[in-house]
Amino acid sequence: MGRPRGFDEVAVLDASVKQFRVHGFADTSTEQLCAAAGVRRSSLYNTFTSKDELFIRSLERHISITLEQQESILADADLPGGERLVTLFALVLDEERAARSDGHAAGCMIVASRMAPDIGTREPRVQRILDRFHDGQLSLMMGAVRAGRLDGSLRADVSPRAAALMIVSAISGIRVLAQSGTAVTELRKVADLHLESLRA
């Protein structure tokens, strides 16, 4: 049986991403997904066959959008390398600020999936998707750090890979702190400390 007329697959994926980001795989019910997407259970499963499949498709979309956003910042040749990192942290903090106004943290499917290895064990595609994201994100970060070393906005004595890994861990940490209720003003201070450690 085909999808009902008016079924917007992309809109369903975007709605599902929001649920999985905040609640994780295990604590997101099919009922929550249907309510968030505004579709019936039968329509959801006619298209995605299972919650696992919907999660994978949602993770792929979330990663695609996240990498696209980060690339637009980290590969921006009009910005000094250091300013690219400032802008990236600003994006993360703006997401947390917006989510907080809705009564929750922005969450992160990527961090949550890494911290739930049973998902990857049950479905190997999850691990491959996460590894692909990690490689892509690290490459973008390293490119921005190299640019900063060349333009003098970032320290030349820190390796691009070490700096990139620190930034990745800082963003992941900010996501976790946000979910624990840490105020955005304090998250800003955490970001500033990491940025200050890299400035020339």
Buried (B, 14 or more C-beta within 10 A) or exposed (E): EEBEEEBEEEEBBBBBBBBBBBBBBEEBEEEBBBEBBEBEEEBBBBBBEEBBBBBBBBBBBBBEEBBEEBBEBBBBEEBBBBBBBBBBBEBBBEBBBEBBEEEBBBBBBBBBBBEBEEBBEEBEEBBEBBEEBBEBBBBBBBBBBBBBBEBEBBBEEBEBEEBBBBBBEBBBBBBBBBBEEBEBEEBBEBBEEBBEEBEB
